[in-house]
């Protein structure tokens, strides 16, 4: 019987730094002044951008170290 891991897609996506590089570039195009029902989500976009930049740095470091 084959057992499937439901988190395998997330593990692959989290481990792929080039995906984070693409998502980092995409987050640069999201407006920073996001307000919905008087809740400011601008800081969330900045944190998302920083998170993807940190994960994408693994690709950049590996690319230039070879």
MODELLER restraints for C-alpha pairs under 7 A, 6 or more apart:
rsr = mdl.restraints
at = mdl.atoms
rsr.add(forms.Gaussian(group=physical.xy_distance, feature=features.Distance(at['CA:13:A'], at['CA:19:A']), mean=6.93, stdev=0.5))
rsr.add(forms.Gaussian(group=physical.xy_distance, feature=features.Distance(at['CA:17:A'], at['CA:55:A']), mean=5.79, stdev=0.5))
rsr.add(forms.Gaussian(group=physical.xy_distance, feature=features.Distance(at['CA:17:A'], at['CA:56:A']), mean=4.83, stdev=0.5))
rsr.add(forms.Gaussian(group=physical.xy_distance, feature=features.Distance(at['CA:17:A'], at['CA:58:A']), mean=6.10, stdev=0.5))
rsr.add(forms.Gaussian(group=physical.xy_distance, feature=features.Distance(at['CA:17:A'], at['CA:59:A']), mean=5.30, stdev=0.5))
rsr.add(forms.Gaussian(group=physical.xy_distance, feature=features.Distance(at['CA:18:A'], at['CA:56:A']), mean=6.21, stdev=0.5))
rsr.add(forms.Gaussian(group=physical.xy_distance, feature=features.Distance(at['CA:18:A'], at['CA:59:A']), mean=6.06, stdev=0.5))
rsr.add(forms.Gaussian(group=physical.xy_distance, feature=features.Distance(at['CA:20:A'], at['CA:52:A']), mean=5.12, stdev=0.5))
rsr.add(forms.Gaussian(group=physical.xy_distance, feature=features.Distance(at['CA:20:A'], at['CA:55:A']), mean=6.02, stdev=0.5))
rsr.add(forms.Gaussian(group=physical.xy_distance, feature=features.Distance(at['CA:20:A'], at['CA:56:A']), mean=5.04, stdev=0.5))
rsr.add(forms.Gaussian(group=physical.xy_distance, feature=features.Distance(at['CA:21:A'], at['CA:52:A']), mean=6.67, stdev=0.5))
rsr.add(forms.Gaussian(group=physical.xy_distance, feature=features.Distance(at['CA:21:A'], at['CA:53:A']), mean=6.78, stdev=0.5))
rsr.add(forms.Gaussian(group=physical.xy_distance, feature=features.Distance(at['CA:21:A'], at['CA:56:A']), mean=4.63, stdev=0.5))
rsr.add(forms.Gaussian(group=physical.xy_distance, feature=features.Distance(at['CA:23:A'], at['CA:52:A']), mean=6.53, stdev=0.5))
rsr.add(forms.Gaussian(group=physical.xy_distance, feature=features.Distance(at['CA:24:A'], at['CA:49:A']), mean=5.63, stdev=0.5))
rsr.add(forms.Gaussian(group=physical.xy_distance, feature=features.Distance(at['CA:24:A'], at['CA:52:A']), mean=5.05, stdev=0.5))
rsr.add(forms.Gaussian(group=physical.xy_distance, feature=features.Distance(at['CA:24:A'], at['CA:53:A']), mean=5.74, stdev=0.5))
rsr.add(forms.Gaussian(group=physical.xy_distance, feature=features.Distance(at['CA:27:A'], at['CA:49:A']), mean=5.71, stdev=0.5))
rsr.add(forms.Gaussian(group=physical.xy_distance, feature=features.Distance(at['CA:32:A'], at['CA:42:A']), mean=4.82, stdev=0.5))
rsr.add(forms.Gaussian(group=physical.xy_distance, feature=features.Distance(at['CA:32:A'], at['CA:45:A']), mean=6.42, stdev=0.5))
rsr.add(forms.Gaussian(group=physical.xy_distance, feature=features.Distance(at['CA:33:A'], at['CA:42:A']), mean=5.09, stdev=0.5))
rsr.add(forms.Gaussian(group=physical.xy_distance, feature=features.Distance(at['CA:34:A'], at['CA:40:A']), mean=5.97, stdev=0.5))
rsr.add(forms.Gaussian(group=physical.xy_distance, feature=features.Distance(at['CA:34:A'], at['CA:41:A']), mean=5.16, stdev=0.5))
rsr.add(forms.Gaussian(group=physical.xy_distance, feature=features.Distance(at['CA:34:A'], at['CA:42:A']), mean=5.27, stdev=0.5))
rsr.add(forms.Gaussian(group=physical.xy_distance, feature=features.Distance(at['CA:35:A'], at['CA:41:A']), mean=5.89, stdev=0.5))
